[in-house]
Amino acid sequence: MEKDHKAISKILVGLVDINLIGVEDNLSEPLHVHIECSDSQKQCPTAEGKVHHNGLRVVEVVDLPSFGRKVILFWSKHRWRCANKHCPQLLF
């Protein structure tokens, strides 16, 4: 039996490098699952240099039913900004 919350969220949601923030369980509504990408981005994929956190964007994803109920994922995605002003990929 798995008891680690990160491992459980990986099993239930099926995504790697995510953190389960919480679940809203209002019986008359779909199950709301709040997740976020882990804070693992350490360098720009283009310039391979330092990055700065540039906020979060919440994406609402309607997913397949789980445990007989509709599920909506509220996915907070980190946004990053390259520290190199000359990088062609400033935001990612």
CORRAWO-V482712 format. One line per field, one symbol per residue. ss: DSSP state (@ for helix, = for strand, . for the rest). phi: phi as a letter, one per 20 degrees, with the letter a starting at -180 (. if undefined). A space follows every 10 residues. Layout:
ss=???
phi=???
//
This chain:
ss=....@@@@@@ @@@....=== ====...... =======... .......... ========== ======..== ========== ==........ =.
phi=.ecfffffff ffendelcde ercdcdgecf fdddcbffee fdbffeeldf ccfcnccede cedfgclmcf cceddedfdc cffefeffdf db
//
